[in-house]
Amino acid sequence: MIVVVNFSNRKHGNCYSIAGTVKKHYGDKKVKIFNFIDETFKSCGNCEYECFTSKCSINDGLKELFKSILQSEETIFIIPNYYDYPSSNFFLFNERCHGFMHNNEELHKRYLEVPKKFMVVSSTNVINFKTACAYHIPHGTIPAILFFNARKFHQCSIDGNLMQNSDAVELVNNFLSTDYTREESAMAIVLCQNTVLATIEEVYDKATLSLPKGHIEEGEKPIDAAIRECFEETNEIITPKNFVEELKPFDIVFVNYCNKLIKKTIYPLVFKIDKPGDIKSKEERIKKVAYLPIGEFLKKCSYENVKTMIIEAISK
């Protein structure tokens, strides 16, 4: 069984029609859709915190939703963007999760391990949604999120007609089928004493702290790509002699500027140098390049997996 959870409060908006597209995609397979607009789920409150000692005192259909997710082979969350954050229904769901799990670690583990995909009708403040969705999957993994920007499909989001665009429907089907275009990139983690070489670049029109990285050319090794991209982006010169170790690769899924679904494997490589070079931004999308103290980078970086890699790198 496939479970679809639509967190929108619009009866016939984009999220509602996306849920219908998901159902069509799976054809004869059983699909169970929970539209929050059709339900009477209650938010947390007006209780004595019974969930901390026994179980939630609220008796509504949300318990059925939780049980259905646990029994599903995959669950699809469809989340609208309200002022750069998930809708209040998504936070209601998160609150009630505690009451359903009521400190049952085994139940919580089962919930996290249910395969999940997320669809977000917007592409602003991506980090907020990645952070929120990460709480519903095993720790340390990256949520598979499809971000819809209606403007990229020449649509107005509030009109609710996104699924009338054939390219948008194809994107949904490709995402559900994991029919991705595969790409590979190398990331350079350049450490200099107690600092790390960082870039500030534009991601969905938002300044984002990151690390030098870029596409691995045909026939190119990850280490060579990392060295080349580091120079092309930051003007910093590193060599194979500076190489320390390659960390575990990871995948990200995103929609490129041609509305194509991309699954990119990133190979993080650690380098150490004795003193910084003449660094500067050499690409338009990169607004600033700097060596930041490790603590400052960890505090400002929004990507949890990147933070984990930095901590692993400095331990080498």
N, C-alpha and C positions, 0 to 999 in steps of 0.2 A: 504493500500500500504506500502511495505517495501522499504526504500531507502538505497542504498549502495554507499558509497563514497570511492573511491580508490585513495589515494593521491600519489601513486607511478608514476614515469616517465618511468617505464619499461613496454614495451608492453606485454610481456609474462613472467613476473617475478612471484614471490610468491604471492604478493598482488593481481595481476591480476587473478591468479588461485584461490585464496581464495574467491574473489568476485564471481567467477563462482560456487564455492562450496556452498556459501551462497544462491545463486539463486536456486540451486538444492535442498537445504534443505527445502525451502518454497514451493516447488512443484507447485501447481496450483495457489498459491497466487501471486498477482502482485508484481514483484520486479523491481524496477527502479535503474539501475546502472549508476553512474557517474564516469568514469575513467578519471582522469586528463590528462593522455597521449593522450586521444582522443578529448580533449577540447582545446579551445583557450582562457582560462581565463586570464585576465590581472591583474597585481599587482597594488597596489595603487601608485599614482604619476601622474605627468604631469597634475595637476589640481590646483584649487584655494581653496581646502578644502570645496567644496560645501556641502559635507555630514554633516558638522557641522551646516549648516543653513537650508538646504532643503533636498536634497538627492544626492546620488552618481551620478556623470556625466558619469561614464563608463557604456556602454550599451553592455553587452555580456551575455552569457548563465549562468553566476553565479547567476543571479537573479532567474532564473528558478530553480536552485539547492536549493536556500534558500526557495523558495515557496514550492518546493516538500518536503523538510524536515518538514516544518510547517504542511503539509497535511498528513504526514506519520503517521502510527501507531507505527513505530519504525524505527530508523536510525542506520545503522552500519557504523562506520568509520574504514577504514583499513589503517594503517599508517606505512610506512617503517622507519627504524632507520638509520639516516645518522650522523655519528660521535657523537653518544649518544644523539641526539636530533631528533624531528620529521622533516620530509622533508620540504623543502622550500615551497612546495605547501600547506602544512598545515598552515604555517604562512601567506601565501597569502590569504587563506580562512579566517583566523582570522582577517586580516586587512580589508578585504572587508565586513566582518560582520558589522562593524561600519557603512559603507555606506548604507547597506541594512536596518539596524535598524533605522538609522538617528534619534537617541535620542527618539525613540518611546518605552517607558518603557513597555507598554502592549505587544507590539510585541516581545520585548526581553524576557519577562516572558514566553510567549507562546513558544518561541524557546527553552528556557531552560527546559521547562516541557515536551518536546517531549522525550519519552524514547529512550535512546541511549546505544549502546554497542561499545566497542573499541577493535580492534585487532592490535597488534603491532608485527611486524616481527623482534623480537630481545628480549633479556632479560637483556641488559646492561643499566645502568643508569635509572632504573625503576622510580625513583623519578621524573626525568624530565618529563616523559610521564604522570604520575599521576597528576602532577601540570598542565601541558598543557591541559589535557582532562577535568580537573575539571572546567574549564571556560565554558564548554558547557553543564553543568548540574546544577541543583539548588544548591545554596550556602550551604555548610555544609554537602553535601552528597558525597559519595565516588564513583568514576567512576568504572564501571564494565569493566575491561580490561583483555583480554587474551593475554599473552605474549608468542610468539613463539621463542624458541631457536632451530634453525635448527640442531645444533649439537646433541641435545638430541634425535633427530630422525635419527641420523647418516646421515645427509644431509649437503651439503654446501649451505649456504644461496644464494650465487650469481648464483648457478645453476638453481634456480627457480623451483625445482621439489619437493617442500615440500608437495604439495597436492597429490603426487603420493604415499605417505606413508599413509596406511590405519589408523594407530593410530592418525595421525595428522588430518585426515578427521573426525574421530570419535570425536576428541577433539572440532573441530569447531561445529559439530552437537550438542554435549552436551552443549557447551557454549550458542548456540542460543536457545536451548530448556530449558535452566536453569536446566539441569539435573546434579546437583551437588552431590558430596558426602558431607554430612553435618558433621561438627565438631564444638566443643565448646571449648573456651579457657577463662581463667581468667587472668586479668591484675591487677597487684598491683601498685597503685600510692602511693608511700611511701614518705610522707612529713616530713622533720625534720627541724624545724624552718623555714628558708627562702630557703631551698634547697629541691631537689627531687632526689630520688634514680634512677639513669640512668644506662643503659647498652649500650655498643657499640658492635654490633654483625655484622657478615658477612651476607649480603643479596645480592644474585646474585653477589658474589665476590666483594661487595662494603661495606665498613665500614658504618654502619647506627646507629644513635642514637635512642634508644628505651627505653622501660620500662620492668621490669620483667613480664613475662607472660608465660602461657603454657597450655597444654591440660587438660581438666576437665575429670577425670577418671569416669568410670561408678559408679553411686550412690553417687558421690562426689558433695558437694555443691560448688558454685562459690567461696565463702569466704574461704573455706578450700583449694581449689585448688590454690587460689592466695597466701595464706600463705605458702603452700608447695612449689610452684614454686619459690617464692621469696627466700626461703632458699636454694633450690636446685641450683639456678642460681647465687645468690649473697652472700650467707652465712648470710644474714641479718635475724634476728629473729623478726617476728611480730606476734601478737596474736589477738584473737577476741576483746580484750580490746582496741586495737589500731584502730579498725575499726570505720570509720566515716560515710560513705555512699556509696551506689552503684549507679554509674552514668548510663546513658542510654546506653544499649548495641548497638553495631554496627557490620555490616557484611563486610567481605573482601572476594574477589574471587581470587584464584590463582591456578597455576598448580604445583603440588608437583613433587618430584624427580622421581616418577613413571609415569609421564605424565598424571596424573589423575586430573580432575577438582574438586577443593575443594571450598566449601562455608563455611567459618568459622565465627561463631558468637562469638564476644569477649565481655566479661563482665568486665568493668572497676570498680575496687573497691578502695576507698580512705582510706588510713591509715595514722595516725599521731603518731610519736614517739618523745621523748624528746631529745635523743642523739643517734648518729649512733653507730652501732655495728662494729664487725671486718669483714668488707666486703671484698670480693674477688671473682674473677671469678671462677666458679666451672664447667663450661662446655666449651668444645673446641671452639664452634662457637662464644662464648662471649669473646671478646678480652679484654674488660676492664669494670670495675664496679666503679662508683663514685657517690658521692653526689654533684650535680651541683647546683649553684645558680639558682633560678627560671628564672631570666632574661637571663642567659647564655643558659639554656636549650631551652627556647622559641626561642632564636636567632638561635640556631644550629639545632633544630629539623626540619626535612623536612616534617613531616606529619601534615597537617593543623588540622585534627580532634583531634590528640593527643595534639596539642597546645591548642585547645579549651577546652579539658578535663582538662588540667593542670590549666588553668585560672578558670574554674568552681570549681575545687577541692580546690584551695587556698582561694576561697570565702566562703567555708563552715566553 
